[in-house]
Amino acid sequence: MFYLDVFMSAGIALLMNVLILVYIGKYSGFRKSLSHHIQLTGLFGLILSGVLVNLSNGIYCSNVLFFTSIMVMILMVFIDYQVMIIPDTLNGLLIFAILVGRFLKLDHFTISSWESGLIGMGIGFGIFFLIALVTGGMMGGGDIKLMAVLGLWMGAINIWIVTLLAFVLGAVISVGLLILKIKGRKDMIPFGPFIILAALLVLFLGDSIINMYLKFL
């Protein structure tokens, strides 16, 4: 069974990798997407390693759905970084996976209660909608929807952590990009990748981050 799990895991990772390439090509041109073959190869290796570790005990619905959700989030990073858009189809796919996971009470999707999830959804949407109003639309609609979806998944407390962490990561990484001259002062830097990076950190290191946050308070 172990070899079957490895084979199926590798197949899932390869399929997702191909979908990433095709989806990016839809937004930035297929030739341009091919220029990112090095990044995609590295991403494939990283994902494959993670999947083999995660699924070595069996190809369970919870693991596959969780892996698919992570892949959708990574795909959002690539597209948002290139064209500054988080497609509604990806937000829709992510919330569909979250709802299925919640209704089936799968391990990775029950990190918060329904009540906390709905409150988190309101918090995520409300904070970023308010920021968009105050800044005159500097925060995109895709970011607002993404925060609402993540709030439903992670709950009220975790979405606060994601929000704070996203702004910290955004400030630090943006300064780094300016220092390294990868971005100029007049260049727009999408915020979606920072949200997703913060969300992934909370998903995988949530307890440690919350404990650090509580100690800081």
Contacts in CASP RR format, 6 or more apart in sequence:
PFRMAT RR
TARGET T0000
AUTHOR 0000-0000-0000
METHOD contacts of the structure
MODEL  1
MFYLDVFMSAGIALLMNVLILVYIGKYSGFRKSLSHHIQLTGLFGLILSG
VLVNLSNGIYCSNVLFFTSIMVMILMVFIDYQVMIIPDTLNGLLIFAILV
GRFLKLDHFTISSWESGLIGMGIGFGIFFLIALVTGGMMGGGDIKLMAVL
GLWMGAINIWIVTLLAFVLGAVISVGLLILKIKGRKDMIPFGPFIILAAL
LVLFLGDSIINMYLKFL
1 58 0 8 1.000
2 56 0 8 1.000
5 55 0 8 1.000
5 56 0 8 1.000
5 57 0 8 1.000
5 58 0 8 1.000
5 59 0 8 1.000
6 52 0 8 1.000
6 56 0 8 1.000
8 55 0 8 1.000
8 59 0 8 1.000
9 48 0 8 1.000
9 51 0 8 1.000
9 52 0 8 1.000
9 55 0 8 1.000
9 56 0 8 1.000
9 59 0 8 1.000
10 48 0 8 1.000
10 51 0 8 1.000
10 52 0 8 1.000
12 51 0 8 1.000
12 64 0 8 1.000
12 67 0 8 1.000
13 44 0 8 1.000
13 45 0 8 1.000
13 47 0 8 1.000
13 48 0 8 1.000
13 51 0 8 1.000
14 44 0 8 1.000
16 47 0 8 1.000
16 67 0 8 1.000
16 68 0 8 1.000
16 71 0 8 1.000
17 40 0 8 1.000
17 43 0 8 1.000
17 44 0 8 1.000
17 47 0 8 1.000
19 71 0 8 1.000
19 75 0 8 1.000
20 40 0 8 1.000
20 43 0 8 1.000
20 71 0 8 1.000
20 74 0 8 1.000
20 75 0 8 1.000
20 78 0 8 1.000
21 33 0 8 1.000
21 34 0 8 1.000
21 40 0 8 1.000
23 75 0 8 1.000
23 79 0 8 1.000
24 33 0 8 1.000
24 36 0 8 1.000
24 75 0 8 1.000
24 78 0 8 1.000
24 79 0 8 1.000
24 82 0 8 1.000
25 32 0 8 1.000
25 33 0 8 1.000
27 79 0 8 1.000
27 82 0 8 1.000
27 83 0 8 1.000
27 85 0 8 1.000
27 87 0 8 1.000
28 79 0 8 1.000
28 82 0 8 1.000
28 83 0 8 1.000
32 82 0 8 1.000
36 78 0 8 1.000
43 74 0 8 1.000
47 71 0 8 1.000
47 74 0 8 1.000
51 67 0 8 1.000
54 63 0 8 1.000
54 66 0 8 1.000
54 67 0 8 1.000
55 63 0 8 1.000
55 64 0 8 1.000
55 67 0 8 1.000
61 104 0 8 1.000
61 106 0 8 1.000
62 101 0 8 1.000
62 106 0 8 1.000
62 107 0 8 1.000
62 108 0 8 1.000
62 109 0 8 1.000
63 108 0 8 1.000
65 97 0 8 1.000
65 100 0 8 1.000
65 101 0 8 1.000
65 106 0 8 1.000
65 108 0 8 1.000
65 109 0 8 1.000
66 106 0 8 1.000
66 107 0 8 1.000
66 108 0 8 1.000
66 109 0 8 1.000
68 97 0 8 1.000
69 94 0 8 1.000
69 97 0 8 1.000
69 98 0 8 1.000
69 108 0 8 1.000
70 200 0 8 1.000
72 90 0 8 1.000
72 93 0 8 1.000
72 94 0 8 1.000
72 97 0 8 1.000
73 94 0 8 1.000
73 196 0 8 1.000
73 199 0 8 1.000
73 200 0 8 1.000
74 196 0 8 1.000
75 90 0 8 1.000
76 86 0 8 1.000
76 87 0 8 1.000
76 90 0 8 1.000
76 146 0 8 1.000
76 192 0 8 1.000
76 193 0 8 1.000
76 196 0 8 1.000
77 192 0 8 1.000
77 193 0 8 1.000
77 196 0 8 1.000
77 197 0 8 1.000
79 85 0 8 1.000
79 86 0 8 1.000
79 87 0 8 1.000
79 90 0 8 1.000
80 86 0 8 1.000
80 190 0 8 1.000
80 192 0 8 1.000
80 193 0 8 1.000
81 190 0 8 1.000
81 193 0 8 1.000
84 188 0 8 1.000
84 190 0 8 1.000
85 142 0 8 1.000
86 141 0 8 1.000
86 142 0 8 1.000
86 143 0 8 1.000
86 145 0 8 1.000
86 146 0 8 1.000
86 192 0 8 1.000
88 142 0 8 1.000
88 145 0 8 1.000
91 142 0 8 1.000
91 145 0 8 1.000
91 146 0 8 1.000
91 149 0 8 1.000
92 149 0 8 1.000
94 146 0 8 1.000
94 149 0 8 1.000
95 149 0 8 1.000
95 152 0 8 1.000
98 109 0 8 1.000
98 149 0 8 1.000
98 152 0 8 1.000
98 153 0 8 1.000
100 106 0 8 1.000
100 109 0 8 1.000
101 108 0 8 1.000
101 109 0 8 1.000
101 110 0 8 1.000
102 109 0 8 1.000
102 110 0 8 1.000
102 114 0 8 1.000
109 153 0 8 1.000
111 153 0 8 1.000
111 154 0 8 1.000
111 155 0 8 1.000
111 158 0 8 1.000
111 203 0 8 1.000
112 153 0 8 1.000
112 154 0 8 1.000
112 155 0 8 1.000
112 156 0 8 1.000
112 157 0 8 1.000
112 158 0 8 1.000
113 155 0 8 1.000
116 155 0 8 1.000
116 156 0 8 1.000
116 157 0 8 1.000
117 151 0 8 1.000
117 152 0 8 1.000
117 153 0 8 1.000
117 154 0 8 1.000
117 155 0 8 1.000
117 156 0 8 1.000
118 152 0 8 1.000
119 155 0 8 1.000
119 156 0 8 1.000
120 151 0 8 1.000
120 152 0 8 1.000
120 154 0 8 1.000
120 155 0 8 1.000
120 156 0 8 1.000
120 159 0 8 1.000
121 148 0 8 1.000
121 149 0 8 1.000
121 151 0 8 1.000
121 152 0 8 1.000
121 155 0 8 1.000
122 148 0 8 1.000
122 151 0 8 1.000
123 151 0 8 1.000
123 156 0 8 1.000
123 159 0 8 1.000
123 160 0 8 1.000
124 147 0 8 1.000
124 148 0 8 1.000
124 150 0 8 1.000
124 151 0 8 1.000
124 159 0 8 1.000
124 163 0 8 1.000
125 144 0 8 1.000
125 145 0 8 1.000
125 147 0 8 1.000
125 148 0 8 1.000
126 144 0 8 1.000
127 147 0 8 1.000
127 163 0 8 1.000
128 139 0 8 1.000
128 143 0 8 1.000
128 144 0 8 1.000
128 147 0 8 1.000
129 144 0 8 1.000
131 138 0 8 1.000
131 139 0 8 1.000
132 138 0 8 1.000
132 139 0 8 1.000
132 140 0 8 1.000
132 141 0 8 1.000
132 144 0 8 1.000
139 191 0 8 1.000
140 191 0 8 1.000
143 191 0 8 1.000
143 192 0 8 1.000
143 195 0 8 1.000
146 192 0 8 1.000
146 195 0 8 1.000
146 196 0 8 1.000
147 159 0 8 1.000
147 162 0 8 1.000
147 163 0 8 1.000
147 195 0 8 1.000
150 159 0 8 1.000
150 162 0 8 1.000
150 195 0 8 1.000
150 199 0 8 1.000
151 158 0 8 1.000
151 159 0 8 1.000
151 162 0 8 1.000
154 162 0 8 1.000
154 199 0 8 1.000
154 202 0 8 1.000
154 203 0 8 1.000
157 210 0 8 1.000
158 202 0 8 1.000
158 206 0 8 1.000
158 210 0 8 1.000
161 198 0 8 1.000
161 202 0 8 1.000
161 206 0 8 1.000
161 209 0 8 1.000
161 210 0 8 1.000
161 213 0 8 1.000
162 195 0 8 1.000
162 198 0 8 1.000
162 199 0 8 1.000
162 202 0 8 1.000
163 198 0 8 1.000
164 213 0 8 1.000
165 198 0 8 1.000
165 201 0 8 1.000
165 202 0 8 1.000
165 209 0 8 1.000
166 191 0 8 1.000
166 192 0 8 1.000
166 194 0 8 1.000
166 195 0 8 1.000
166 197 0 8 1.000
166 198 0 8 1.000
166 199 0 8 1.000
167 194 0 8 1.000
169 194 0 8 1.000
169 197 0 8 1.000
169 198 0 8 1.000
170 189 0 8 1.000
170 191 0 8 1.000
170 194 0 8 1.000
173 194 0 8 1.000
174 183 0 8 1.000
174 189 0 8 1.000
176 182 0 8 1.000
177 183 0 8 1.000
177 184 0 8 1.000
177 189 0 8 1.000
178 184 0 8 1.000
178 185 0 8 1.000
183 189 0 8 1.000
201 209 0 8 1.000
202 209 0 8 1.000
END
